[in-house]
């Protein structure tokens, strides 16, 4: 975001909240459009909302990351970006397996969806590729307060006794907006 700001763009990051507030997500995105933001960048969590709004607001440009669709299903003002998150997390899994002194590692993510499941699969595959004897503990939890997430997961009573010392996870679930000059 700082790169855009340095180039004179007006940028805004919006936290739309956890799934319990899903009924308000569309209204929050509409507020951003009403404020005059031209580019709306959102994660796959908001694909259905973005595709609907893209039809209603053809003058705006939308980017959805961590998702893909057939080109015939995508309005002209929408772009999809799909990452191979399993490749990066596979390397992290290999690193974790190589670092563990207890034979146990953990991956803890904020939610369970296809993109995150792919991330977890990559991590587990990386661990198993490095050492099939290393045990992986998996957790899915939506964190409203992300500060200290890693420390809480590792230091929670009972967790250390399981030998978990290395934790990998996905931290940010944000929708970003950028307004052009």
Secondary structure, DSSP 8 states (H G I E B T S, - for coil): -HHHHHTT-EEEEE----GGGGGGHHHHHHHHHHTT--EEEEEGGGHHHHHHHHHH-TTSEEEEES----GGGS-TTEEEE---HHHHHHHHHHHHHHH-SSSEEEEEES--SHHHHHHHHHHHHHHHHH-TTSEEEEEE---SS-TTHHHHHHHSTTTGGGT---EE------EEEEE--
